């Protein structure tokens, strides 16, 4: 995993193994406002490195003048539809997303 913080050049790299768990007790330990996640990701860390920011600096990753506008990017529904050959996602997914995010946040 690579952890990036907007505006910070250095990154934190974590090497290891990860697995998805549905363990009810583990999921319950991450509950917020009484709502537990359906799954959690368990990470077994093998090594951690701070990476210098040269690549981030050269890429101009945090340069607002290079940011794309939302209109230039595919929507979540479009990406999901492409990834699932149209079985999920699409315009209906995008239309329902704002309300779904509010009602299922916690």
N, C-alpha and C positions, 0 to 999 in steps of 0.2 A: 504494500500500500504506500502511496505517496501522499503526504499531507501538505496541502498548500493553504496559505493564509493570504487573502487578498492584500496586496500592497507590500508583502514581505518577500524578499528575494530568496532567502534560504528555505529549504524544504526538509521534512523529516521523512525518512524512508524506513519502513518496517518490513522485514523479511520474515516469513514463516508460513504456516499452513492455516487454512480457514475451512470451516464447515458450517453448514446451516443446521440449526437445531430447533425442534419443536417441543423440547422438554418443557412441560407446563410450569415446573418450579422455577426454572431458569427464566422463562418468559415473564413469569409473575414478578420476578425481582427487578424487571425493567418497567414496571407499570408506572404510568403517569396519569394523574387524575382518575385513578381506578381502572384504567384501560391498559391491559397488557398487550404487547405485540404478539402476532401470530407465530412469528419465527424470530430468532436472533442469530447473529453470526458470531461464532466462537473462533477467536484468533489465538493460535499458539505462536507466540513471538520467539523467533530464533536469533534475530539480531536487529539492532536499531542504529541508523546512521543519520547524522546531520549532513546535508548536501549543501555545498556552497551555491550561491545564487547566480553563477556565471551563465548557465543555460537559460534561466528565467530572464535575466537581464538582456541577453542577446535576442531572445525571442520576443521581447517587449510585451510579455504576457499581460502585464498590468497597465498597459498604455491605453487609456480610454479612447484615444483617437483611432485605435485599431479595432475597437469593439464592434461587433455586428449588432444591428438592430433586431428586435424580436421578429419583425416581419421577414428578415433575411434567413431566419432559422426554421427548420421544420418543427411542427408542433409535436407534443407528446403523442397525440392520437395518430398523427401521420407516421411517426417512427414505429409505434406499436403495430400499426396496420402493415407496414412493410416487413417488420420482423416476424409477423405471424401469418404472412400471406393473406391478409385481410380478415382473418378470423377474429381479431380483437382490434380495438382502437377505431380510428377514423373520426369524422366530424362529430358524431354523437358523443364519442369519448371526450373530445375537446370541449364540447358544449356543457357536459355534466361535470367536468373537472373542478371548476371553482367551488361549486356547492359540495362536491364530494370531499374536497380538501378540508373545507370547514367542518363538515359533519363527522369526518373520520380521522381528524388530526390526533385526537386522544380517545 
